[in-house]
Amino acid sequence: MHRFLFCSIVCTVWWLLLFLFNCLPANLTGLKVPEPPGMRLKHEGLAALHPVVMVPGIVTGGLELWEGRPCSDGLFRKRLWGGSFTEILRRLVCWLEHLSLDNETGLDPPGIRVRVVQGLVAADY
């Protein structure tokens, strides 16, 4: 009984503090909120030279093949990233070709569609 009461009090206080934190203005003390580094550099005239490439996590960021070239036979709706790495070793050039983006558009190359695994199964390895 005491554990339940303690947990409920801790949770109530936690939610109350979270609510108050989100309701209070960011500059409550009158101090100026620091400008994000990206905005500061933009105001100084700097611009990005290259795009940022985000590499998905090994386990939780699964990518699967929806459409592919002939070298990828048998891999439809199978993981290309975040699954069994035996496919990488068997078909390295094919694997690289399917995970690369088009140099002009930044999208999937023609004839290839790789998408994120949907649902809770995406975190399963």
MODELLER restraints for C-alpha pairs under 7 A, 6 or more apart:
rsr = mdl.restraints
at = mdl.atoms
rsr.add(forms.Gaussian(group=physical.xy_distance, feature=features.Distance(at['CA:27:A'], at['CA:33:A']), mean=6.26, stdev=0.5))
rsr.add(forms.Gaussian(group=physical.xy_distance, feature=features.Distance(at['CA:58:A'], at['CA:82:A']), mean=4.73, stdev=0.5))
rsr.add(forms.Gaussian(group=physical.xy_distance, feature=features.Distance(at['CA:59:A'], at['CA:82:A']), mean=4.89, stdev=0.5))
rsr.add(forms.Gaussian(group=physical.xy_distance, feature=features.Distance(at['CA:59:A'], at['CA:123:A']), mean=6.24, stdev=0.5))
rsr.add(forms.Gaussian(group=physical.xy_distance, feature=features.Distance(at['CA:59:A'], at['CA:125:A']), mean=6.10, stdev=0.5))
rsr.add(forms.Gaussian(group=physical.xy_distance, feature=features.Distance(at['CA:60:A'], at['CA:122:A']), mean=5.91, stdev=0.5))
rsr.add(forms.Gaussian(group=physical.xy_distance, feature=features.Distance(at['CA:60:A'], at['CA:123:A']), mean=4.35, stdev=0.5))
rsr.add(forms.Gaussian(group=physical.xy_distance, feature=features.Distance(at['CA:61:A'], at['CA:82:A']), mean=6.31, stdev=0.5))
rsr.add(forms.Gaussian(group=physical.xy_distance, feature=features.Distance(at['CA:61:A'], at['CA:122:A']), mean=6.66, stdev=0.5))
rsr.add(forms.Gaussian(group=physical.xy_distance, feature=features.Distance(at['CA:62:A'], at['CA:79:A']), mean=6.36, stdev=0.5))
rsr.add(forms.Gaussian(group=physical.xy_distance, feature=features.Distance(at['CA:62:A'], at['CA:81:A']), mean=5.29, stdev=0.5))
rsr.add(forms.Gaussian(group=physical.xy_distance, feature=features.Distance(at['CA:62:A'], at['CA:82:A']), mean=4.62, stdev=0.5))
rsr.add(forms.Gaussian(group=physical.xy_distance, feature=features.Distance(at['CA:62:A'], at['CA:83:A']), mean=6.96, stdev=0.5))
rsr.add(forms.Gaussian(group=physical.xy_distance, feature=features.Distance(at['CA:62:A'], at['CA:116:A']), mean=5.91, stdev=0.5))
rsr.add(forms.Gaussian(group=physical.xy_distance, feature=features.Distance(at['CA:62:A'], at['CA:117:A']), mean=5.37, stdev=0.5))
rsr.add(forms.Gaussian(group=physical.xy_distance, feature=features.Distance(at['CA:62:A'], at['CA:122:A']), mean=5.68, stdev=0.5))
rsr.add(forms.Gaussian(group=physical.xy_distance, feature=features.Distance(at['CA:63:A'], at['CA:79:A']), mean=5.48, stdev=0.5))
rsr.add(forms.Gaussian(group=physical.xy_distance, feature=features.Distance(at['CA:63:A'], at['CA:80:A']), mean=5.61, stdev=0.5))
rsr.add(forms.Gaussian(group=physical.xy_distance, feature=features.Distance(at['CA:63:A'], at['CA:81:A']), mean=4.98, stdev=0.5))
rsr.add(forms.Gaussian(group=physical.xy_distance, feature=features.Distance(at['CA:63:A'], at['CA:82:A']), mean=6.79, stdev=0.5))
rsr.add(forms.Gaussian(group=physical.xy_distance, feature=features.Distance(at['CA:63:A'], at['CA:114:A']), mean=6.42, stdev=0.5))
rsr.add(forms.Gaussian(group=physical.xy_distance, feature=features.Distance(at['CA:63:A'], at['CA:115:A']), mean=5.47, stdev=0.5))
rsr.add(forms.Gaussian(group=physical.xy_distance, feature=features.Distance(at['CA:63:A'], at['CA:116:A']), mean=4.50, stdev=0.5))
rsr.add(forms.Gaussian(group=physical.xy_distance, feature=features.Distance(at['CA:63:A'], at['CA:117:A']), mean=5.50, stdev=0.5))
rsr.add(forms.Gaussian(group=physical.xy_distance, feature=features.Distance(at['CA:64:A'], at['CA:77:A']), mean=5.38, stdev=0.5))
rsr.add(forms.Gaussian(group=physical.xy_distance, feature=features.Distance(at['CA:64:A'], at['CA:78:A']), mean=5.19, stdev=0.5))
rsr.add(forms.Gaussian(group=physical.xy_distance, feature=features.Distance(at['CA:64:A'], at['CA:79:A']), mean=4.13, stdev=0.5))
rsr.add(forms.Gaussian(group=physical.xy_distance, feature=features.Distance(at['CA:64:A'], at['CA:80:A']), mean=5.33, stdev=0.5))
rsr.add(forms.Gaussian(group=physical.xy_distance, feature=features.Distance(at['CA:64:A'], at['CA:81:A']), mean=7.00, stdev=0.5))
rsr.add(forms.Gaussian(group=physical.xy_distance, feature=features.Distance(at['CA:64:A'], at['CA:114:A']), mean=5.61, stdev=0.5))
rsr.add(forms.Gaussian(group=physical.xy_distance, feature=features.Distance(at['CA:64:A'], at['CA:115:A']), mean=5.51, stdev=0.5))
rsr.add(forms.Gaussian(group=physical.xy_distance, feature=features.Distance(at['CA:64:A'], at['CA:116:A']), mean=6.17, stdev=0.5))
rsr.add(forms.Gaussian(group=physical.xy_distance, feature=features.Distance(at['CA:64:A'], at['CA:117:A']), mean=5.97, stdev=0.5))
rsr.add(forms.Gaussian(group=physical.xy_distance, feature=features.Distance(at['CA:65:A'], at['CA:75:A']), mean=6.56, stdev=0.5))
rsr.add(forms.Gaussian(group=physical.xy_distance, feature=features.Distance(at['CA:65:A'], at['CA:76:A']), mean=5.41, stdev=0.5))
rsr.add(forms.Gaussian(group=physical.xy_distance, feature=features.Distance(at['CA:65:A'], at['CA:77:A']), mean=5.08, stdev=0.5))
rsr.add(forms.Gaussian(group=physical.xy_distance, feature=features.Distance(at['CA:65:A'], at['CA:78:A']), mean=5.95, stdev=0.5))
rsr.add(forms.Gaussian(group=physical.xy_distance, feature=features.Distance(at['CA:65:A'], at['CA:79:A']), mean=6.56, stdev=0.5))
rsr.add(forms.Gaussian(group=physical.xy_distance, feature=features.Distance(at['CA:65:A'], at['CA:80:A']), mean=6.55, stdev=0.5))
rsr.add(forms.Gaussian(group=physical.xy_distance, feature=features.Distance(at['CA:65:A'], at['CA:113:A']), mean=6.21, stdev=0.5))
rsr.add(forms.Gaussian(group=physical.xy_distance, feature=features.Distance(at['CA:65:A'], at['CA:114:A']), mean=4.62, stdev=0.5))
rsr.add(forms.Gaussian(group=physical.xy_distance, feature=features.Distance(at['CA:65:A'], at['CA:115:A']), mean=6.52, stdev=0.5))
rsr.add(forms.Gaussian(group=physical.xy_distance, feature=features.Distance(at['CA:66:A'], at['CA:76:A']), mean=5.67, stdev=0.5))
rsr.add(forms.Gaussian(group=physical.xy_distance, feature=features.Distance(at['CA:66:A'], at['CA:77:A']), mean=5.52, stdev=0.5))
rsr.add(forms.Gaussian(group=physical.xy_distance, feature=features.Distance(at['CA:66:A'], at['CA:113:A']), mean=5.27, stdev=0.5))
rsr.add(forms.Gaussian(group=physical.xy_distance, feature=features.Distance(at['CA:66:A'], at['CA:114:A']), mean=5.69, stdev=0.5))
rsr.add(forms.Gaussian(group=physical.xy_distance, feature=features.Distance(at['CA:66:A'], at['CA:115:A']), mean=6.86, stdev=0.5))
rsr.add(forms.Gaussian(group=physical.xy_distance, feature=features.Distance(at['CA:67:A'], at['CA:76:A']), mean=6.78, stdev=0.5))
rsr.add(forms.Gaussian(group=physical.xy_distance, feature=features.Distance(at['CA:67:A'], at['CA:111:A']), mean=6.62, stdev=0.5))
rsr.add(forms.Gaussian(group=physical.xy_distance, feature=features.Distance(at['CA:67:A'], at['CA:112:A']), mean=5.06, stdev=0.5))
rsr.add(forms.Gaussian(group=physical.xy_distance, feature=features.Distance(at['CA:67:A'], at['CA:113:A']), mean=4.80, stdev=0.5))
rsr.add(forms.Gaussian(group=physical.xy_distance, feature=features.Distance(at['CA:68:A'], at['CA:111:A']), mean=5.96, stdev=0.5))
rsr.add(forms.Gaussian(group=physical.xy_distance, feature=features.Distance(at['CA:68:A'], at['CA:112:A']), mean=4.52, stdev=0.5))
rsr.add(forms.Gaussian(group=physical.xy_distance, feature=features.Distance(at['CA:68:A'], at['CA:113:A']), mean=6.49, stdev=0.5))
rsr.add(forms.Gaussian(group=physical.xy_distance, feature=features.Distance(at['CA:69:A'], at['CA:111:A']), mean=6.55, stdev=0.5))
rsr.add(forms.Gaussian(group=physical.xy_distance, feature=features.Distance(at['CA:69:A'], at['CA:112:A']), mean=6.65, stdev=0.5))
rsr.add(forms.Gaussian(group=physical.xy_distance, feature=features.Distance(at['CA:71:A'], at['CA:94:A']), mean=6.15, stdev=0.5))
rsr.add(forms.Gaussian(group=physical.xy_distance, feature=features.Distance(at['CA:72:A'], at['CA:94:A']), mean=6.86, stdev=0.5))
rsr.add(forms.Gaussian(group=physical.xy_distance, feature=features.Distance(at['CA:83:A'], at['CA:125:A']), mean=6.35, stdev=0.5))
rsr.add(forms.Gaussian(group=physical.xy_distance, feature=features.Distance(at['CA:88:A'], at['CA:95:A']), mean=5.96, stdev=0.5))
rsr.add(forms.Gaussian(group=physical.xy_distance, feature=features.Distance(at['CA:98:A'], at['CA:112:A']), mean=6.50, stdev=0.5))
rsr.add(forms.Gaussian(group=physical.xy_distance, feature=features.Distance(at['CA:101:A'], at['CA:107:A']), mean=5.46, stdev=0.5))
rsr.add(forms.Gaussian(group=physical.xy_distance, feature=features.Distance(at['CA:101:A'], at['CA:108:A']), mean=5.18, stdev=0.5))
rsr.add(forms.Gaussian(group=physical.xy_distance, feature=features.Distance(at['CA:101:A'], at['CA:109:A']), mean=5.98, stdev=0.5))
rsr.add(forms.Gaussian(group=physical.xy_distance, feature=features.Distance(at['CA:102:A'], at['CA:108:A']), mean=5.81, stdev=0.5))
rsr.add(forms.Gaussian(group=physical.xy_distance, feature=features.Distance(at['CA:102:A'], at['CA:109:A']), mean=4.87, stdev=0.5))
